[in-house]
Amino acid sequence: MNFISLSNVFFSYDANNYLFEGVSITFNNIDKVAIIGDNGSGKTTLLKLLAGQITPDKGSVSCGASFYMLNQINYSDSKSGGEKQSFELARAFDSYADILLLDEPTNNLDKDAKEKFFNSLISYPFGAVIVSHDRELLQKVDKIIEILNGKIKIYGGNYDFYVEQKHNEQESVRSKYINTQKEIGRLNNTVNIAQNTRQHHEAKQKKDIKNGKRSPIAANALKGKSQETEAKKRALIQKKLDTQINLQHELSAQMQEERIKIPLPNKPFYHKELIQISGLNFAYKEKNIFNNFDFIMYGGTRIRLIGKNGSGKTTLLKLICKELIPQSGEIKTFGKIAYLNQDLSVLDKNKTVVENIMDMANISRHEAHIIAASFGFRGDKSMKKVSVLSGGELLKATLAAIIGSQTQPDLLILDEPTNNLEIKSVSILEDALNQYQGAILLVSHDELFAKNIKIDKIVQL
């Protein structure tokens, strides 16, 4: 069996913070393995270590296999990006390397191209190590490796298996957390009982001295011995209490309670026509995109636009939002509309999270702080500039600004909202959109995401 392995590897881009600490793992030429983790956790770095593009600070990398590395490709034009990605993936499969190293291979691929990739991957006779947040792809692997806080954990199954195991882990953590709460309560109660007993004994001794039943010297000797014994017991209980409190803090950090709560709107959502397009014609130079195109969308509906790369999905969104002007035809919009583009660039990068919420929701700083906190931006985090936010933080800040207040839009337009989001952030987004009661117009290659946010109509372009 051919393999690439890491042995006790330490790696950092910053001398003060290790990205990996003592990681040991082996990848073979048989298994299809996915690597998952939060943005910045080191997924791509792990691939680069395996490929020898970077070297560890400590530890070693042993390569006893041929490999083919496909780096992540990012294109602003999804059509050219999808074609280029498909071409590069075909080259990877044609290499017949022992192990394929693939970084976000389904980025920019439309439905047909993804299906072709999935079939090629399943039939590929050798191994693959894949960095991906695409849950459809994660269903087709043999193992999932999660990177968390510089460590790795192996789950011996596909995405469904991983979700089940994570759920079991969370239940176990929750159960342990409840037990620590009970134990802390019991120990505190023991301390209180001991304190009450001591006060009772001291009061009795004073009474005995007063009534002549015990001499002051004998009472003081007994008191000193009693205090010494009690101090030892108290120290022992405090040690146990400190252990339980520290354990509770550790367990609390492991509990993944990141659900955000969307408020009820301050007015009914618009339920008549939101978008009315008639006789739309649009072309890029010589390439015709829309020819006498008609489209109507009503309030309260959730529509997904589908079609091959280059069919005009993003173009239509930009036309609706007046970022592009049609050659002819009419586009009318009604109600309040918010547009989340692919790179989530709707916020002002030079302003803080709170300032962006104030501006977009037209509310006071105090109200903005309350909304920021409900989306996970508490204390100093709410004063972070948007330019320094991670992908997941940027998503939550954008949602806070757009649907975090009671002045929510009647229509939310989403263009590939799950692109480059880690799995945890996608789950947060799904949860938020399922609380939101307005209409949604979606462009997405993510079939599971579309299903989970309850799309009720599909329009083919």
N, C-alpha and C positions, 0 to 999 in steps of 0.2 A: 504493500500500500504506500502510495506516494503522499507526501504531506509537507505543510509549512507550519512551524510551531514557534510560539513565543515562550521563553523560559525566564520567569522572575523579572519581567520587563518593567522598568520605570521610565517614564517619559514626561517631559514638560516643555512648554514654549516659554514659560515664566519660571525662573529659578525658584521662586517662592511657593509655587503651586503645581503639584504633580497632576497631570491628566490621567496617568496610569501609575498605580503603585503595586508592584509585585505581581503583575499579571502573567499567568502561565496558561496556555491553551494550544491545542493542536487542531488544524484543519486538514481534512484528507481529500482524496480525489474521488470520493464516493458520494458524500452527503452534500445536499443543497442547504446552506446555512444562511440565515438572515441576521443582521446586526441592527438592533434598535436602541434608542435612547434619546434623551432630550437634546435639543440643539446645543452644540458646544460640549457635549459629553465625550467626544473623541471617536465617533464612528468612522469618519473619513480618515482620521489619523491612524486608526487601527489598520485600515486597508493599506495605507502608505507604508506602515511598518512591515506588513506582510510582503509588499512589493519591493522593499528595500529602497524606497524613495527617500525615506528618512531613517535614521538609526537611533536606537534607544540610548538614554543616558546611562542606564545600568541594565544588566541582563543581556540575553542574546536572542537572535532570530535565526532559526535553522530552516533552510529551504532545500527540500528533497523532492521538489515537484516543479514541472513547468507551469507557468501561469500567464494569464493575459489580463492586463489592467485596463478597465474602462473608467475613466474619470467622469465626474458629473459634468453634464453639458447644460448650460443655461442660455436660452435664446429668448429675446423679446418677441420674435415672430414665431408663434407656435407651429406654423406650417413648416417653415424651414428647419426649425428645431426638431420637429417630429421626424422629418425626412432624414436629417443628419443622424438623429438618435437611432433610427431603424437601420441605417447603413452601418453605423459603428457596432451595433449589436450583432448584425449579420457577420461582420468581420470577426467579432469575438467568438461566435459559435463555430465559424469556419476554421479558427485557430486549433481546435481540438486540444487545447491546453489541459493539463491535469486539473487545474483549478482556475476558474474564472473569478476575477475580482471586479465586481460591478457596483458603481456608486450611483444610486437613484436611477436605475435603468428605465423605469417607466415614465420618468418626467417627459412631458411634451408628446407622449404617445396618445393617439386617439383610440377608440374602442377596438377597431379592427387590428391596429398595430399592436395593441396590448395583447389581444388574443393570440396573435402570431408569435409574440415574444413568449407568452406563457407556454404554448405548445412546444416551442424550440427548447425552452428551459427544461420542461418535463422530459423530453426525449433526449436531451444532452447526456451522453453516457458517462460523463465525469463529474467532478465536484464544482461547487460555486460558493463564493462568499459574497453576500449581497447586502449593501446598506440600503434600507428602504423604509418608508413610512406607509407604503401602499398596502392596505390590509388585504386586498385581493391577492397580491403577490405573496404576502406573508402566509396565506392559507396553503400555498403550494410548496412550502419548504419542509425539510425534515427536522430542523432544529431552529430555535430562536435564541440569540445571545443578547442579553440586555446589559448595557453599560450604565452604571449608576455610581456616582461618587468615586470614580477611579478604579472601581472593581467591576468584575464581570460575573454574570450568573447565567447558567445554561438551562434552557427549557427544552426537553426532548420531544418536541412536537410542533405543530403548526400554530397559527394565530388563535384558533379556538381553544387549543390546549393551553396556550400561554394565558389567555384571558381567564380560563377556569382556574389555573394555578395561582394567578395573581389575586383572584377573588378569594381563594382559600387562604392565601398568605395574609390578606387584609383582614379576613375574619379571625384568623389566629392572633394577629396584632391587636385587633379590637378586643378580643377576649382577654388577652394578657393585660391590656390597658385597664379594662374593667377590674381585673383582679388586683392590679397595683392600687387602684383607687380604694378598693375594699381594704387592702392591707394597710395603706396609709391611714385610713379611717380607724382601723383597729389599733394601730400603734399610737395614734393621737389619743384615742380613748384610754389606752393603757397609761399614757403619760398623765392624763387628767385624773384617772383613778388613783395613781401613785401620789400625785400632788395633793389630792383630797385626803388620802390616807395619812400622808405626812402631816398635813395641817391638823387633822383629827388627833393624831398622837401627840403633837406639840401642845395642843389645847388641853389634852388629858394630863400631860406631864405638869403643865403649869397649875392645873387644878389640884393634882396630887401634892405638889410642893406647898401650895397654899393651905391644903387641909392637913399638912404634916405627915402624909402617907409616904413621902419620899424626900430624902435630903437633896438640897441643890447640887451637891458634889456628885452624888449617884445619878441624879437626873442628867447632869451635864455630860457625864461619862457615857451614859446610855445614848444620849442625843448625838454625841460625836461619833459613836460606833454606827448608829443608825444612819447618820448623814453620809458616812463613808460608804456603807453598803448601798444606800440609795443612789449616790453619785455614780457608782459602778454600773448599777442597773440602768440609770438614766443615760449614761454614755453608750451602753450596749443598745438600748432602744433607739437612741439618736442615730447611731451608726446604721441600724436596720432601716430607719426612717429615711436617712440620706440616700441609702442604696435604692429604696423604692422610688423616691422622688427622681433620682437620676434615670432610673429605668423608665419611669413615666415620661420624662422628657424625650428619651430616645424613641419610645414607642409612638409618642405624639408626632415626632418628625416623620415617622414611617407611615402614618395614617394619611392617605391621599384624599383629603377632603378639599377639593378645589372647585366645587360647584359654585357657580355664580347665580345670583337671583335677579331676574329681570322684573322691574316694577310694572304694575298695571298702568296702561296709558291714561292720560287725563281727559281723553275724548274718544268717542267711537272711531274705529278705523273706517277709511273711505271704502265703500262697498260697491260703488258704480264703476264705470270704465276708468282704469288707471292709465292705460296706454292705448292709443288709437293710431294705427299706421295704415295709410292707404296709398297705393300706387308708388311705392318707394323704389327709386332707382339710384344705385350707387356703384361706383367702379374705382379701382386704383389704377390710374393710367389706362393700360389696355385691358386689364383684367376686370371683367364684370362680376360683381358680387351679388347684387340684388336687382331683379328685373320685374317691375310692377308687383312688388311684394306687399301683401296685406297682413296685418296682425292686430289682434285685440286682446287685452288682458284686463280682467276684472279684479276688484279688491277682494282680499281674502283667499285668493288662489295661489298655488305654488307650482310654478312652471319651470321645466328644465329644457333648455335648448341643446339639441344634440346635432352632430354632423361631423364629417371628416375635418381634419385640420385644414384651414383655408376656406371653409364653407361660409364664414362670415359671422360666427357666434360672437366673438369679442367686438367685431365691427358693429354689429347690431346694438350691443350694449352702449357703445360709445356714441352711436347715432341717437339713441334714446336720451342719453345724458348730455347731448349737444356738444360733445367733444369732437364730433365730426359733423359735417354738413352734407346732406344728400344732394345729388345732382338735380333730382326732381322728386315730387311726391310730398306727402304731408305726414308729419309726426306730431301728435298732440299728447301731452301728459297732464295728469290731474293728481291732486293730492300732494303729499310730501314724499319725495323720493331720496333715498340715500344709496350711493354707489361704492361698493368695496372692490377696488381693482385688484389685479393679481399680486402686486407688490405692496398692498396695504399702505399706500402713500397718501392717504387722505388727511393724515394728521400733520401739523406743523412740527418738523423735526427740531426746530430751534426753541420750541416751547415745552413746558413740563406737561406731564399727564393731566394734572389738575387744570392748567391753563387751557389745554385743548378741550377738555370736557366743558369748561366755562364757555368757550367760544362756540362750540358746535351745538350745545344744548341751550345756550343763551340763559345761563343760570348764575347764581352768586358763587363766590369762592367756597363758602360754607357748604352749600348744596353739592358742589363739585367734589369736595373732600369726602362727603358721605357716599357719593356714587363710587369714587375711586376706591374707597375702603371695601365696598361691597364686591368689587371686582379684584380684590387682592392687593390693592395699592394702599397700604397703611403706613402712617408715619412718614419717614424720609422717602420711602418708595414712591409716594405720590408726587414728590418734587423732582423725580428723575426726568431728564430731558428725553424726548422721544428718540433722539438720535442714538442713545446708548442702550435702548431696550433690546432684549432678545426677541426671537421670532414669536415665541409664546406670549411674552409680555406685550409685544406690539399688537398682537391679535386682541388680547384682553383690553388693552387701552383703547383700541379702535371700537370695540363693542361697547365699552363704557361710554364713549363719546357719542355714539350713534343711537344705541338702544338702551342706555343705562338710565336715562331720565324718563319722565312721564310724557315728554314731547317726542314720542317715537315716530319714525316715518311710516307712511302707509304702505310703502313698497321698499323692500331691500333688494338691491341688485348685486349679485355675487359672481365674480369672475374667477374661477379656479381657486376658491378660498382655502382649500386644503393643501395647495402646492407648498412644499418646503416646511410644512408644519409637522412637528413630531406627534406621535399617536395621542399623547395626553392632551395636547392642545386641540386636536381634532375632536376628541370626546367633549371637551369643554365647549367648543363651538357648536356641536350638535345639541348639547343640552340647552345652551342659550337660545338657539334658533327654535327649539321645540317649546320654549317658554314664550317666545315672541309670537304675537297673534296676528301680525300683519301679513301682507302678501310677499312672496319671494320669487324673483326671476333669477334662475341659476344656470351658469355654464360650469360644468365639471365633468372630468373623466372618471371621477370616483363614484363607482356604482353603489357601494355600500353607504357612502355619505348621503347620496341622493335618496336612497331608501330610508335611511334613519331620520332624515328631516321631513319625511312624509310628503314628497313631491306627488302631486295628484294629476299632473298633465305633462306630456312630453310633446315638444314641437320639433320636428325634423327640418333642418335647413339644407 
